[in-house]
Amino acid sequence: MLNDIKQSSLNIGTLGHIDHGKTSLVRVLTNVWTDRHSESLKRNMTIKLGYADAIIKKCPNCEGPGAYTVNDKCSGCDGTPEPFMRISILDAPGHETLMATAIAGANIINGILFVIAANEACPMQQTKEHLMIINLLGLKNVIVVQSKIDIVGKAKAIEHYKQIKEFIKGSVIEDAPIVPVMTNRNINIDVLLSLIVNMKKPETAPDADPLMYVARSFDINRPGATVGEMKGGVIGGTLVRGSFKVGDEIEIRPGIKTESNSKKETYKPAITVITEISNGTEKLEKALPGGLIGLSTEIDPYFTKADGLVGNVVGHPGKLPDVITSMSVAYHSLNRQDIQEKGFAENEPLLLSVGTLTVVGYIKKAKKSKLELDLRHPICAEQGMKMAVMRNMGQRWRLTGYATMH
Ligand code: ZN
């Protein structure tokens, strides 16, 4: 139980049309705006997951959905709710980035809040594309959040609810709960929280060889720190299986760049020791899957500064997937309405997002949907991993589909 509060046990992603109220929903659940990365994301198509934690509390005096809150006081009885569960909400701004994140993060994200606003007819084009992603990835742990019901009034909200029901009919989320909410007046947030705490938790296999995706890395030293004061580099990310404890020897793959030219980059795995584990505010004895955790290490902070190690994976030495520079994938088009997709050409570059890494791959051979790719940047990937595929169209990267490594 204690660990359920210190460390997140669920990573929840958000999907939904761009103006449908995802940010204000996340704000109500966590008191944090998650769109802080939006500026850097507009410039290039890079996956930078925004994590925002929420501590869901439960009132000891109340029963049912009304017992759950993120506030310090129970609205039902004025009692003091107690911390019950920590969750992490993963968000990404923009329509294409959001979809790419959902695909690339398929094995990081455990559940989805699918936000659909009541003040527009359902489905809007982006909403349709998001349901397609949910269907393709077979995501079943989904709660549909009907937002902005305060704008439309009761009759319209009921009509819109029926539109949602009709829209999801026949999809993998046909039976998903639909919760109408008013974020600005805190209405039905308790019902949403009660559904979140009952979401199916991932099987975390605590005894498996650990695998962590690095989503952040930094240098925590103040400028001008002396050698004696220097602290080792810190890496932050999400464990998808297994566990780490302080003192563990770890390997980071593909690791540190040793050589780089126009054709190729060479990397060397880094081996180090975990000197401290943190959830961002408190120290942890052990790291388990869920949320964003920080590992302090003995790596030279020169390599970890400014997200230098993002996209790496971390595990116990010798127990990580192989580092590869070429791979075969099966490509699946999203058949997006506004994109005219042509056949693949030899040497065409593709932007691939997998886990927390975005890399360029060149097509060596294309046979229908089977692609053989050469990677400029080596990656540490496993069979069956799903990656978002972006193609260069008119000077822009557009998300056109996803690929499965085989
Ligand atoms: Zn109460």
Boltz pocket constraint, residues with backbone or C-beta under 6 A from the ligand:
constraints:
  - pocket:
      binder: B
      contacts: [[A, 59], [A, 60], [A, 61], [A, 62], [A, 66], [A, 67], [A, 74], [A, 75], [A, 76], [A, 77], [A, 78], [A, 79]]
      max_distance: 6.0
